[in-house]
Amino acid sequence: MLSERGIADCTRLAQWLSDAQPTTWLVTSAARRCVMTSAEIAGALGVPEDHRIEEPRLYEASESILTDVLQSIPTDIQRAAIVAHNPAISMLVGRLLGLQRGIAMPPGSCVGLFGLGEWFDCRQGACVVSASWAPQQRAFVSGSQEQSDASNLPRDG
C-alpha cells in the first residue's frame, strides 16, 4: 500500500505528468504500489481503459524485459508511461540516454525522455531528457529538448 506521503506524491506526479508530459498509454507492474500509482496517473490524464496495460513481467524485470515492453507500445502512441521498478528502469533510462550506467531514480520519480523515433528504437543514446521529477526533492525540472542531456542527472553506482 502507498503511505499518505506516497499518495500525496503520486497525486503531484499525476498533476506534473498532466501538465508537462501528457500520456496516452500506460504500462504498469502488477505490484500493488505500482497499480495504485498508475491508477492515479491514468485518472488524472484520462488514459482510456484499453490503453492501461498491467504487465506482470515488470515485477523484478530485467532491462531486456523493459526494452521488450517499450518496444511493444503501438507506433501510433506518441507518449507513454511505464510504472516499474529499480534497478532495471534506472538501467534502461541510463542506456537510452547514452550512459554506461543507470541513473539514480528514487521511488516515485519520473524522467521524461525525448528522441525515440519509434518505440522499437531502444539503442544506446537514443534519447535526451525533456523533464524530470522526484518527490523527495520536491522538484520539477524541465529542459528544452535541444539542450537537455544526462549531465545533470545522478548516476547510479
C-alpha positions in Angstrom: 0.0 0.0 0.0 1.0 3.6 -0.5 1.6 5.6 2.6 -0.1 9.0 3.0 3.1 10.7 1.7 3.1 8.2 -1.2 -0.4 9.1 -2.1 0.3 12.8 -2.0 3.5 12.3 -4.1 1.5 10.2 -6.6 -1.1 12.9 -6.9 1.6 15.5 -7.5 3.3 13.2 -10.1 0.0 12.8 -11.9 -0.5 16.5 -12.0 3.0 17.1 -13.2 2.5 14.5 -16.0 -0.7 16.1 -16.9 1.0 19.5 -17.3 4.4 18.5 -18.6 4.3 15.1 -20.2 0.7 14.2 -21.3 0.5 10.5 -21.7 -2.0 8.3 -23.6 -0.6 4.9 -23.0 0.3 3.4 -19.5 2.1 0.1 -18.7 2.4 -0.8 -15.1 3.9 -3.6 -13.0 1.4 -5.8 -11.2 2.9 -4.8 -7.9 0.2 -3.2 -5.7 2.0 0.1 -5.2 2.6 0.4 -9.0 -1.0 -0.4 -9.7 -2.1 2.3 -7.2 0.3 4.8 -8.8 -0.7 4.1 -12.3 -4.4 4.3 -11.4 -3.8 7.8 -10.1 -1.9 8.8 -13.2 -4.5 7.2 -15.5 -7.3 9.1 -13.8 -5.5 12.4 -13.9 -4.6 12.0 -17.5 -7.8 10.4 -18.7 -6.0 7.4 -20.1 -8.6 5.1 -21.6 -9.0 1.6 -20.1 -7.8 -0.1 -23.3 -4.6 1.9 -23.1 -3.8 0.8 -19.5 -1.7 -2.4 -19.5 -0.9 -4.3 -16.4 2.3 -6.2 -17.2 3.3 -9.0 -14.7 6.7 -9.3 -16.3 7.7 -5.9 -14.9 7.9 -7.1 -11.3 11.6 -7.9 -10.8 12.1 -7.3 -14.6 15.5 -7.2 -16.3 16.4 -4.3 -18.5 15.8 -6.5 -21.6 12.2 -7.2 -20.4 11.6 -3.5 -20.0 13.0 -3.0 -23.5 10.6 -5.6 -24.9 7.7 -3.8 -23.1 8.8 -0.4 -24.5 9.1 -1.9 -28.0 5.6 -3.4 -27.8 4.0 0.1 -27.5 1.9 0.7 -30.6 3.7 3.0 -33.1 0.7 5.4 -33.2 1.1 6.2 -29.5 3.1 9.5 -29.1 3.6 9.5 -25.3 3.6 6.6 -22.9 4.5 5.9 -19.2 6.0 2.8 -17.7 5.5 2.3 -13.9 8.2 -0.2 -13.0 11.0 -1.0 -10.5 14.7 -0.4 -10.0 17.3 -1.3 -10.9 16.0 -2.2 -14.4 14.2 1.1 -15.1 17.2 3.1 -14.0 19.5 1.0 -16.2 17.1 1.3 -19.2 16.9 5.1 -18.8 20.6 5.4 -18.5 21.2 3.3 -21.7 18.6 5.4 -23.6 20.5 8.5 -22.5 23.8 7.0 -23.7 25.3 6.4 -20.3 27.3 3.3 -19.4 25.4 3.0 -16.1 21.9 3.7 -14.8 20.8 6.9 -13.3 19.7 7.3 -9.7 15.9 7.2 -9.7 14.4 7.2 -6.2 11.0 5.6 -5.6 8.2 7.7 -7.2 10.5 9.6 -9.6 9.8 10.2 -13.3 12.0 11.1 -16.2 10.5 12.3 -19.5 12.5 11.2 -22.5 12.5 12.7 -25.9 14.1 11.3 -29.1 12.8 7.8 -29.7 11.9 7.9 -33.4 9.8 4.8 -32.9 9.3 2.8 -29.7 11.4 0.0 -31.1 14.4 2.3 -31.4 16.0 1.5 -28.0 19.6 1.9 -28.9 22.1 3.5 -26.5 21.9 7.2 -26.7 18.5 7.4 -28.5 17.1 10.0 -26.1 17.6 13.2 -24.2 15.8 14.3 -21.0 12.9 16.5 -21.6 11.9 16.8 -17.9 12.3 15.0 -14.6 10.5 14.8 -11.3 11.4 13.4 -7.9 9.1 13.5 -4.9 11.9 13.5 -2.3 13.5 16.6 -3.9 10.1 18.2 -4.3 11.4 19.4 -7.6 10.0 19.8 -11.1 12.8 20.2 -13.7 12.1 20.9 -17.3 14.6 21.3 -20.1 14.4 22.1 -23.7 14.5 19.1 -25.9 17.5 20.5 -27.7 19.5 21.3 -24.6 18.6 18.5 -22.2 21.1 15.8 -21.5 22.0 13.4 -18.8 24.8 15.6 -17.3 22.6 16.9 -14.5 21.2 13.5 -13.5 22.9 11.5 -10.8 24.5 8.3 -11.9 23.7 5.1 -10.1 26.6 3.1 -8.6 
